[in-house]
Amino acid sequence: MSTGQGIATRIRNRARATVAISALGVGVIALGGCSQIDSLQQVSGVPENTLQVAIGYELFDNKVPVLVTPVCSENTDAAGGFTCIGKTTKGEEISVKATAATAATLTLAPGGNPTELPSGTLDYTMTIKVGDKQIYDGGVQAAISANQDGAQ
């Protein structure tokens, strides 16, 4: 084998090794993330998630010992509403009912037609009960704002 052929063979072998190592690295990264993908959720902006953030603040503020964090689902009885169920460490049920506020209207120009503003995620009102005791009845945005320490 000539020197040129020997160098070409070494370059091909190194290229193969580099490709194999790269593929192995990508596989390890992909598998390493699998256990974490299911736990990734949007922090806010989706009604259920925004609601759960507000519920978490109120449960913490009221020193409720949570065993199962309330899980929210759409309430089929009330359009745009949610029902959330969880459990305390003492076995008491945590129940939350949330309803969307009605859309507001406003006139942008004198004598103009009223424009309907859609109700947003933060316009929801919620009632939180732990067992038979009601611990919160108010707006979702109010619960979030109260826990921002002045941040807007």
Secondary structure, 3 states (H helix, E strand, C coil): CCHHHHHHHHHHHHHHHHHHHHHHHHHHHHHHHHHHHCCCCCCCCCHHHHHHHHHHHHHHHCCCCEEEEEEEEEECCCCCEEEEEEEECCCCEEEEEEECCCCEEEECCCCCCEEEECCCHHHCEEEEEECCEEEEEEEHHHHHHHCCCCCC
